[in-house]
Amino acid sequence: MNSIALTPQPPYYAVIFTSLRTEGDNGYGEMSEKMVNLASSQSGFLGMESARDGLGITVSYWDSLEAIRAWHRNAEHELAQKAGYQQWYQSFKVRVCKVERDYGFEKGT
């Protein structure tokens, strides 16, 4: 995930997941990749951006609040969430936002 997500014209929704990890991988990398693939196949998913350098920030984009709720309740995602509480995260914060304006810049275009 080393690119900027291509999102539609607003409005749409963003889920911002900010985290501090515990020491060691403990299966996190494998589960993270699995969750990216699973989220990408969910109805209403629009894209995702992620960065980690100590502090991790992942932003996923969705077409509706219903799609976000369905993703949160996905059985496999719920298992990953439990593992996050138990072993992967020192702390985290989730923020759900409505995107009302979207603009950008790309050199050479």
Backbone as CSV, one residue per row, in Angstrom:
resi,resn,N_x,N_y,N_z,CA_x,CA_y,CA_z,C_x,C_y,C_z
1,MET,0.830,-1.176,0.000,0.000,0.000,0.000,0.880,1.246,0.000
2,ASN,1.487,1.511,-1.097,2.350,2.680,-1.202,1.825,3.684,-2.204
3,SER,0.513,3.858,-2.222,-0.064,4.816,-3.151,-1.242,5.518,-2.487
4,ILE,-1.640,6.613,-3.089,-2.790,7.361,-2.603,-4.041,6.729,-3.199
5,ALA,-5.023,6.456,-2.349,-6.258,5.816,-2.798,-7.000,6.713,-3.780
6,LEU,-7.552,6.102,-4.802,-8.399,6.804,-5.762,-9.827,6.733,-5.251
7,THR,-10.337,7.851,-4.782,-11.670,7.889,-4.197,-12.623,8.644,-5.118
8,PRO,-13.924,8.375,-4.972,-14.899,9.075,-5.814,-15.117,10.501,-5.315
9,GLN,-15.955,11.224,-6.009,-16.349,12.550,-5.555,-17.095,12.406,-4.229
10,PRO,-16.856,13.312,-3.283,-17.583,13.265,-2.008,-19.077,13.471,-2.235
11,PRO,-19.881,13.064,-1.254,-19.462,12.602,0.060,-19.178,11.103,0.078
12,TYR,-18.287,10.720,0.966,-18.003,9.332,1.319,-17.435,9.367,2.724
13,TYR,-17.039,8.237,3.248,-16.614,8.163,4.648,-15.185,7.641,4.765
14,ALA,-14.511,8.103,5.805,-13.154,7.649,6.113,-13.134,7.100,7.528
15,VAL,-12.476,5.966,7.694,-12.215,5.406,9.019,-10.716,5.546,9.246
16,ILE,-10.349,6.314,10.241,-8.943,6.564,10.561,-8.584,5.720,11.775
17,PHE,-7.658,4.790,11.589,-7.212,3.894,12.652,-5.759,4.253,12.975
18,THR,-5.550,4.816,14.155,-4.220,5.233,14.598,-3.798,4.305,15.730
19,SER,-2.552,3.780,15.666,-2.162,2.782,16.659,-0.694,2.858,17.051
20,LEU,-0.448,2.365,18.241,0.899,2.093,18.720,0.974,0.601,18.978
21,ARG,1.963,-0.055,18.395,2.109,-1.506,18.476,2.865,-1.932,19.734
22,THR,2.675,-3.196,20.097,3.492,-3.837,21.108,4.762,-4.343,20.418
23,GLU,5.708,-4.847,21.180,6.957,-5.368,20.613,6.708,-6.673,19.864
24,GLY,7.473,-6.886,18.800,7.431,-8.140,18.049,6.269,-8.215,17.078
25,ASP,6.408,-9.091,16.089,5.378,-9.240,15.063,4.214,-10.096,15.560
26,ASN,4.516,-11.253,16.128,3.501,-12.153,16.692,2.342,-12.442,15.727
27,GLY,2.647,-12.555,14.438,1.629,-12.850,13.436,0.892,-11.631,12.903
28,TYR,1.297,-10.443,13.343,0.605,-9.212,12.935,0.696,-8.974,11.427
29,GLY,1.881,-9.107,10.864,2.074,-8.827,9.444,1.176,-9.677,8.564
30,GLU,1.108,-10.952,8.866,0.276,-11.870,8.092,-1.207,-11.502,8.224
31,MET,-1.640,-11.216,9.452,-3.042,-10.864,9.664,-3.373,-9.519,9.024
32,SER,-2.452,-8.582,9.086,-2.672,-7.267,8.477,-2.905,-7.415,6.981
33,GLU,-2.079,-8.196,6.326,-2.239,-8.427,4.885,-3.576,-9.103,4.593
34,LYS,-3.954,-10.067,5.415,-5.229,-10.757,5.238,-6.395,-9.777,5.383
35,MET,-6.313,-8.865,6.358,-7.392,-7.895,6.578,-7.484,-6.895,5.429
36,VAL,-6.360,-6.482,4.869,-6.384,-5.582,3.708,-7.107,-6.263,2.551
37,ASN,-6.764,-7.514,2.285,-7.414,-8.251,1.198,-8.901,-8.450,1.464
38,LEU,-9.247,-8.763,2.713,-10.647,-8.980,3.061,-11.442,-7.681,2.958
39,ALA,-10.915,-6.593,3.492,-11.607,-5.298,3.418,-11.830,-4.899,1.968
40,SER,-10.825,-5.136,1.133,-10.906,-4.766,-0.285,-12.051,-5.466,-1.000
41,SER,-12.467,-6.611,-0.482,-13.543,-7.366,-1.128,-14.918,-7.050,-0.540
42,GLN,-14.977,-6.183,0.464,-16.246,-5.857,1.113,-17.048,-4.861,0.286
43,SER,-18.354,-5.034,0.296,-19.248,-4.102,-0.371,-19.085,-2.715,0.247
44,GLY,-18.950,-1.706,-0.596,-18.826,-0.335,-0.123,-17.411,0.136,0.116
45,PHE,-16.413,-0.758,0.000,-15.017,-0.378,0.195,-14.548,0.451,-1.003
46,LEU,-13.870,1.576,-0.722,-13.412,2.465,-1.790,-11.898,2.523,-1.931
47,GLY,-11.162,2.222,-0.877,-9.708,2.301,-0.938,-9.112,2.400,0.453
48,MET,-7.758,2.409,0.490,-7.066,2.416,1.769,-5.679,3.015,1.598
49,GLU,-5.216,3.685,2.654,-3.849,4.210,2.721,-3.306,3.875,4.104
50,SER,-2.015,3.556,4.180,-1.452,3.168,5.466,0.017,3.543,5.548
51,ALA,0.445,3.925,6.749,1.850,4.246,7.002,2.176,3.867,8.443
52,ARG,3.412,3.428,8.654,3.836,3.091,10.008,5.300,3.453,10.156
53,ASP,5.568,4.266,11.161,6.932,4.584,11.566,6.850,4.862,13.060
54,GLY,6.682,3.797,13.832,6.372,3.945,15.246,4.875,4.081,15.399
55,LEU,4.343,5.245,15.065,2.906,5.471,15.061,2.344,4.946,13.743
56,GLY,1.314,4.120,13.814,0.682,3.598,12.607,-0.612,4.331,12.322
57,ILE,-0.833,4.662,11.067,-2.080,5.301,10.655,-2.583,4.593,9.406
58,THR,-3.783,4.076,9.489,-4.442,3.475,8.332,-5.768,4.188,8.139
59,VAL,-6.018,4.634,6.921,-7.276,5.280,6.583,-7.957,4.418,5.534
60,SER,-9.150,3.947,5.856,-9.931,3.214,4.854,-11.121,4.079,4.469
61,TYR,-11.520,3.972,3.205,-12.589,4.798,2.651,-13.769,3.911,2.273
62,TRP,-14.982,4.394,2.596,-16.202,3.607,2.431,-17.309,4.480,1.852
63,ASP,-18.244,3.849,1.158,-19.322,4.624,0.543,-20.471,4.937,1.484
64,SER,-20.522,4.266,2.661,-21.644,4.510,3.578,-21.285,4.083,5.000
65,LEU,-22.033,4.591,5.942,-21.872,4.157,7.331,-22.284,2.697,7.488
66,GLU,-23.254,2.248,6.710,-23.684,0.847,6.754,-22.541,-0.082,6.340
67,ALA,-21.780,0.303,5.322,-20.635,-0.507,4.880,-19.574,-0.575,5.979
68,ILE,-19.363,0.525,6.675,-18.393,0.543,7.782,-18.865,-0.381,8.894
69,ARG,-20.147,-0.323,9.239,-20.684,-1.199,10.291,-20.555,-2.668,9.892
70,ALA,-20.841,-2.982,8.637,-20.731,-4.368,8.165,-19.287,-4.850,8.266
71,TRP,-18.323,-4.011,7.914,-16.908,-4.373,8.020,-16.533,-4.603,9.487
72,HIS,-16.988,-3.741,10.368,-16.683,-3.882,11.790,-17.224,-5.197,12.343
73,ARG,-18.363,-5.649,11.812,-18.995,-6.886,12.293,-18.562,-8.134,11.525
74,ASN,-17.711,-7.993,10.519,-17.238,-9.156,9.767,-16.568,-10.137,10.725
75,ALA,-16.928,-11.417,10.657,-16.451,-12.414,11.616,-14.924,-12.525,11.643
76,GLU,-14.292,-12.537,10.479,-12.829,-12.628,10.447,-12.182,-11.358,10.994
77,HIS,-12.786,-10.219,10.703,-12.286,-8.940,11.224,-12.439,-8.899,12.747
78,GLU,-13.536,-9.447,13.265,-13.724,-9.505,14.713,-12.632,-10.326,15.386
79,LEU,-12.216,-11.425,14.773,-11.111,-12.232,15.326,-9.816,-11.426,15.354
80,ALA,-9.546,-10.681,14.287,-8.346,-9.842,14.234,-8.417,-8.747,15.302
81,GLN,-9.606,-8.176,15.499,-9.770,-7.145,16.526,-9.445,-7.706,17.913
82,LYS,-9.925,-8.905,18.212,-9.640,-9.529,19.512,-8.146,-9.738,19.693
83,ALA,-7.475,-10.217,18.652,-6.019,-10.418,18.733,-5.313,-9.083,18.927
84,GLY,-5.832,-8.029,18.320,-5.264,-6.700,18.501,-5.294,-6.267,19.949
85,TYR,-6.438,-6.451,20.599,-6.557,-6.118,22.021,-5.594,-6.955,22.868
86,GLN,-5.505,-8.244,22.547,-4.749,-9.170,23.379,-3.243,-9.091,23.180
87,GLN,-2.785,-8.834,21.938,-1.345,-8.966,21.722,-0.675,-7.935,20.820
88,TRP,-1.381,-7.259,19.923,-0.690,-6.437,18.934,-0.629,-4.952,19.247
89,TYR,-1.600,-4.436,19.996,-1.656,-2.985,20.196,-1.424,-2.589,21.640
90,GLN,-0.581,-1.594,21.788,-0.402,-0.940,23.082,-1.570,0.025,23.293
91,SER,-1.942,0.706,22.222,-3.106,1.594,22.238,-3.536,1.868,20.800
92,PHE,-4.808,2.249,20.647,-5.289,2.660,19.331,-6.482,3.579,19.481
93,LYS,-6.802,4.252,18.392,-7.948,5.147,18.334,-8.582,4.973,16.957
94,VAL,-9.911,4.924,16.914,-10.653,4.835,15.657,-11.513,6.087,15.539
95,ARG,-11.442,6.698,14.373,-12.253,7.880,14.095,-13.001,7.651,12.781
96,VAL,-14.285,7.921,12.776,-15.109,7.781,11.577,-15.534,9.182,11.151
97,CYS,-15.243,9.517,9.910,-15.464,10.887,9.420,-16.206,10.866,8.087
98,LYS,-16.996,11.885,7.868,-17.627,12.083,6.560,-16.739,13.026,5.761
99,VAL,-16.331,12.584,4.589,-15.510,13.415,3.700,-16.454,14.264,2.861
100,GLU,-16.315,15.563,3.000,-17.184,16.478,2.267,-16.460,17.219,1.160
101,ARG,-15.131,17.235,1.230,-14.335,17.902,0.200,-13.105,17.057,-0.046
102,ASP,-12.669,16.993,-1.291,-11.550,16.145,-1.689,-10.845,16.815,-2.862
103,TYR,-9.583,17.135,-2.714,-8.826,17.689,-3.811,-7.377,17.256,-3.662
104,GLY,-6.569,17.409,-4.720,-5.200,16.951,-4.640,-4.329,17.542,-5.737
105,PHE,-3.139,17.026,-5.843,-2.134,17.470,-6.794,-1.313,16.270,-7.207
106,GLU,-0.967,16.214,-8.465,-0.051,15.188,-8.959,0.866,15.846,-9.966
107,LYS,2.150,15.826,-9.672,3.157,16.451,-10.538,3.099,15.821,-11.921
108,GLY,3.128,16.663,-12.941,3.164,16.181,-14.314,1.801,15.948,-14.932
109,THR,0.738,16.284,-14.220,-0.586,16.085,-14.826,-1.287,17.398,-15.020
